[in-house]
């Protein structure tokens, strides 16, 4: 049996420990998809109709991804951009004979929250803001605990309707609905 040189033993141990590090086996977090923001269940949208005040207001996308609108009833909104939803509402109002020349604008009034768990001082749900990163989410959660691994985290993000786990860096961008877990150091 070959003998290891004494100076190689610490390197071998370090390599073995790195392979056991929390999140080491996860794929890297993918960048957010290009293009405009896509609405999802839990978002709140503000609809402004110039021609009909009854349609104007704040509406929450339910679990099914639909909004409940006066005159139109349940309307599918999930997966659409705010501008795409405005165009779809224009078409629906015209087709229903409710408006001849509708003028509808849609903006996100409140994004669905992100969740921060693990080794942070105040785990929980927090309001999402565009441009949010793992580090800014940790700041909202009261910062890292003394046991936290501060250079990587796990993010669970829905992908094609199924949650996918990934390894994220401190500067990784987040999306509404992401669940961030800060790992605990083992030593």
C-alpha positions, 0 to 999 in steps of 0.5 A: 500500500502506497504511503502518503507524504505527510504534507499531502494529508491536509490537502486530501482532508480539505478536498474531502471536506469540500465535497461534503460542503452543504450545497456542493452537489447542487447545480448553479442557479440559472440567470433569470430569463431574459425579457419582461417580468412574468406574472405569477400567483401571489402578485398584485397588479394595478389595472388602470382603465381610462374608459371604465373606472369599474375595471380600475383597481388592484387585483391579486393573482390567485393560486390558479394564476387568475384575477377576478375582474368586474364584467370579465370574471376570472381572467388568466394572468399568470405567465403574462407580462404586465404589458401582455396582460393589458393587451389581452384585457383590451382584446377581451373587452372589445370581444365582449362588446363592453368597450369599443376602444378600450385603453388599459394599462397594467403595472405590478403593485406588489410582487409575491414575496421571497422567503429566507430560511436557515442561518439568518437572524430573522427567517421569514417572508419578505417583500421582493424588490426588482434587482434583489440578490441573495445578499440583499435578501439576507440583509432583510432577514437581519443578516447572517448568524455566526454559524452561517456559510456566507459565500453560497446558499440554496435557492428553490425556484419553480421551473416549468411548474416544479421547484428546482434547487440550485446553488447561488452566490451572494450576488445571484439575482433573485425572482419573486417566490424564490426560497433562499436557504443559508447553510450552517457551517459544520466546523 
